Amino acid sequence: MFYVPQLALLMGVWAIAVISPGPDFVATVHSAVSRSRREGILVGLGVTSGIALWIIASMAGLSVLFAQVSWLVDLFRLLGALYLLYLGVRTLWSAYRPQPSGEMLDNEPQSPRRGSSWRIGFLTNVGNPKALAFFGSIFAVLLPAHPPLWFQCVCVLLMLGMAAAWFSAVACLFSFGPVARGYQRLKRWLDLVTGGLFVVLGLRLALSR
């Protein structure tokens, strides 16, 4: 019972952080509406895998290393920005590319390569090294000093479970029949908006310090 207040506070802060719209949310929504529920969930699981990497790295003390080796942070940040820009340009290109008939869209859905959706989610998340600083700061402020290993494991499992549940719910919602059909009707405009968001987020990440 001693750790319950700290755990509850950590989960509350994490819930606010994980549901805040950002590149992870945009990538999950776009995959769910343009491909399928399964692909959207795979993107969400890729995002969750990236989150797991940052959480474990933060608990292992790598946030201190990143703070001392600034060029490593800049490298991760620029690579992440380039990947977001790549996703944005690719999505914008798909908006202008000639589209097959509506019948073909209904009968021949896209078949992404195996693992590509998970990789999109993973790379979208790990491309932002600020996540390491975020986790390092909330762990330093909200967790007790030198918490036992079992408590750290509980925190990691709950945070990852919350992230996986949230992005899976997002994928299910945006792959719902009426939403998916609405996307097909407005595909060009929605791809323009989504691609523009990726480009803006990529530029914002590249120019941030």
C-alpha positions as a printed NumPy array, in Angstrom:
array([[  0.   ,   0.   ,   0.   ],
       [  2.984,   2.306,   0.508],
       [  3.47 ,   2.734,  -3.252],
       [ -0.195,   3.081,  -4.245],
       [ -0.339,   6.938,  -4.2  ],
       [  2.821,   7.253,  -6.315],
       [  1.557,   4.62 ,  -8.745],
       [ -1.858,   6.288,  -9.059],
       [ -0.268,   9.693,  -9.697],
       [  2.112,   8.246, -12.282],
       [ -0.744,   6.517, -14.124],
       [ -2.792,   9.723, -14.103],
       [  0.025,  11.762, -15.622],
       [  0.773,   9.023, -18.14 ],
       [ -2.884,   8.785, -19.172],
       [ -2.888,  12.491, -20.04 ],
       [  0.387,  12.153, -21.934],
       [ -0.509,   9.043, -23.928],
       [ -3.883,  10.351, -25.176],
       [ -2.427,  13.694, -26.273],
       [ -2.507,  13.843, -30.098],
       [  0.888,  13.641, -31.767],
       [  2.776,  11.708, -34.463],
       [  1.892,   8.351, -32.851],
       [ -1.814,   9.184, -32.925],
       [ -1.692,  10.459, -36.511],
       [  0.162,   7.354, -37.723],
       [ -2.302,   5.009, -35.998],
       [ -5.374,   6.814, -37.318],
       [ -4.078,   7.022, -40.87 ],
       [ -3.207,   3.323, -40.999],
       [ -6.566,   2.326, -39.504],
       [ -8.683,   4.344, -41.934],
       [ -6.58 ,   3.82 , -45.056],
       [ -5.697,   0.141, -44.569],
       [ -7.538,  -1.835, -41.9  ],
       [ -8.2  ,  -2.211, -38.203],
       [ -5.497,  -4.855, -37.967],
       [ -2.888,  -2.593, -39.547],
       [ -3.882,   0.273, -37.271],
       [ -3.49 ,  -1.954, -34.225],
       [ -0.081,  -3.084, -35.499],
       [  0.998,   0.545, -35.773],
       [ -0.192,   1.06 , -32.195],
       [  1.785,  -1.974, -31.05 ],
       [  4.845,  -0.578, -32.813],
       [  4.348,   2.696, -30.95 ],
       [  4.036,   0.756, -27.689],
       [  7.289,  -1.071, -28.465],
       [  9.019,   2.268, -28.934],
       [  7.584,   3.485, -25.636],
       [  8.898,   0.336, -23.95 ],
       [ 12.372,   1.095, -25.276],
       [ 12.314,   4.649, -23.925],
       [ 10.904,   3.61 , -20.531],
       [ 13.497,   0.895, -20.012],
       [ 16.289,   3.183, -21.206],
       [ 15.141,   5.883, -18.803],
       [ 15.011,   3.502, -15.86 ],
       [ 18.468,   2.249, -16.813],
       [ 19.794,   5.787, -16.512],
       [ 20.389,   6.473, -20.195],
       [ 18.635,   9.84 , -19.861],
       [ 21.751,  11.038, -18.009],
       [ 23.939,   9.828, -20.886],
       [ 21.761,  11.581, -23.45 ],
       [ 21.932,  14.795, -21.414],
       [ 25.738,  14.657, -21.523],
       [ 26.088,  13.57 , -25.164],
       [ 24.039,  16.218, -26.927],
       [ 25.042,  15.13 , -30.435],
       [ 23.384,  11.747, -29.828],
       [ 20.104,  13.47 , -29.006],
       [ 20.428,  15.627, -32.12 ],
       [ 21.112,  12.543, -34.244],
       [ 17.992,  10.732, -32.994],
       [ 15.952,  13.915, -33.383],
       [ 17.05 ,  14.52 , -36.978],
       [ 16.52 ,  10.889, -37.962],
       [ 13.05 ,  10.985, -36.448],
       [ 12.278,  14.252, -38.218],
       [ 13.43 ,  12.832, -41.545],
       [ 11.217,   9.782, -41.067],
       [  8.17 ,  11.93 , -40.297],
       [  8.917,  14.042, -43.361],
       [  9.197,  10.858, -45.429],
       [  5.79 ,   9.685, -44.178],
       [  4.337,  13.115, -44.917],
       [  5.685,  13.292, -48.47 ],
       [  4.585,   9.723, -49.178],
       [  1.076,  10.467, -47.922],
       [  0.872,  13.701, -49.917],
       [  2.039,  11.822, -53.012],
       [ -0.719,   9.231, -52.511],
       [ -3.254,  12.07 , -52.393],
       [ -2.21 ,  13.33 , -55.827],
       [ -1.608,   9.913, -57.378],
       [ -4.373,   8.707, -59.724],
       [ -6.786,   6.527, -57.757],
       [ -8.502,   3.353, -58.96 ],
       [-12.27 ,   3.206, -59.115],
       [-14.34 ,   2.947, -55.954],
       [-15.176,  -0.637, -56.793],
       [-11.496,  -1.567, -56.936],
       [-10.899,   0.183, -53.634],
       [-13.633,  -1.867, -52.013],
       [-12.597,  -5.187, -53.503],
       [ -8.819,  -4.817, -53.471],
       [ -7.678,  -3.282, -50.187],
       [ -4.057,  -2.395, -49.726],
       [ -1.811,  -5.245, -48.658],
       [  1.184,  -3.765, -46.828],
       [  4.326,  -5.785, -46.519],
       [  4.597,  -7.985, -43.449],
       [  5.799,  -5.986, -40.468],
       [  5.596,  -2.621, -42.238],
       [  2.788,  -1.27 , -40.062],
       [  4.536,  -2.252, -36.827],
       [  7.738,  -0.671, -38.149],
       [  5.924,   2.58 , -38.957],
       [  4.657,   2.835, -35.383],
       [  8.001,   1.876, -33.853],
       [ 10.087,   4.285, -35.941],
       [  7.581,   7.102, -35.48 ],
       [  7.912,   6.791, -31.708],
       [ 11.65 ,   6.148, -31.309],
       [ 12.428,   9.039, -33.634],
       [ 11.671,  11.481, -30.821],
       [ 14.459,  11.386, -28.2  ],
       [ 12.548,  13.903, -26.081],
       [ 10.597,  10.898, -24.839],
       [ 13.657,   9.847, -22.855],
       [ 13.81 ,  13.208, -21.107],
       [ 10.054,  13.061, -20.478],
       [ 10.185,   9.647, -18.836],
       [ 13.31 ,  10.537, -16.905],
       [ 11.644,  13.646, -15.484],
       [  8.334,  12.048, -14.494],
       [ 10.104,   9.071, -12.917],
       [ 12.381,  11.404, -10.957],
       [  9.465,  13.502,  -9.729],
       [  6.715,  10.932,  -9.226],
       [  8.514,   7.743,  -8.184],
       [ 10.148,   7.189,  -4.787],
       [ 13.926,   7.181,  -4.597],
       [ 15.43 ,   3.757,  -5.323],
       [ 12.121,   1.903,  -5.881],
       [ 12.274,  -1.905,  -5.699],
       [ 12.532,  -3.863,  -8.935],
       [  9.027,  -5.328,  -8.619],
       [  7.548,  -1.835,  -8.391],
       [  9.44 ,  -0.695, -11.48 ],
       [  8.178,  -3.753, -13.366],
       [  4.593,  -2.988, -12.317],
       [  4.973,   0.601, -13.544],
       [  6.371,  -0.529, -16.898],
       [  3.66 ,  -3.145, -17.451],
       [  0.831,  -0.776, -16.531],
       [  2.171,   2.038, -18.711],
       [  2.65 ,  -0.248, -21.699],
       [ -0.749,  -1.853, -21.167],
       [ -2.374,   1.58 , -21.089],
       [ -0.571,   2.646, -24.273],
       [ -1.442,  -0.559, -26.133],
       [ -5.089,  -0.32 , -25.051],
       [ -5.361,   3.336, -26.083],
       [ -3.852,   2.953, -29.556],
       [ -5.808,  -0.261, -30.169],
       [ -9.009,   1.59 , -29.234],
       [ -8.072,   4.427, -31.604],
       [ -7.462,   1.936, -34.412],
       [-10.79 ,   0.192, -33.768],
       [-12.699,   3.475, -33.664],
       [-11.254,   4.891, -36.881],
       [-11.582,   1.589, -38.757],
       [-15.302,   1.422, -37.927],
       [-17.376,   0.963, -41.093],
       [-18.918,   4.438, -41.45 ],
       [-15.595,   6.107, -40.612],
       [-13.674,   3.967, -43.129],
       [-16.299,   4.612, -45.836],
       [-16.179,   8.319, -45.071],
       [-12.419,   8.186, -45.486],
       [-12.756,   6.569, -48.914],
       [-15.087,   9.37 , -50.006],
       [-12.739,  12.074, -48.709],
       [ -9.477,  10.2  , -49.206],
       [ -7.638,  12.853, -51.18 ],
       [ -8.416,  15.668, -48.76 ],
       [ -7.768,  13.585, -45.658],
       [ -4.449,  12.373, -47.082],
       [ -3.51 ,  15.983, -47.738],
       [ -4.316,  16.887, -44.136],
       [ -2.524,  13.838, -42.739],
       [  0.537,  14.325, -44.939],
       [  0.633,  17.989, -43.992],
       [  0.513,  17.075, -40.304],
       [  3.415,  14.657, -40.71 ],
       [  5.44 ,  17.333, -42.499],
       [  4.667,  19.955, -39.848],
       [  5.494,  17.554, -37.015],
       [  8.72 ,  16.535, -38.764],
       [  9.793,  20.152, -39.256],
       [  8.859,  20.978, -35.676],
       [ 10.972,  18.086, -34.408],
       [ 13.902,  19.014, -36.678],
       [ 13.885,  22.652, -35.53 ],
       [ 13.307,  21.956, -31.85 ],
       [ 16.07 ,  22.067, -29.253]])
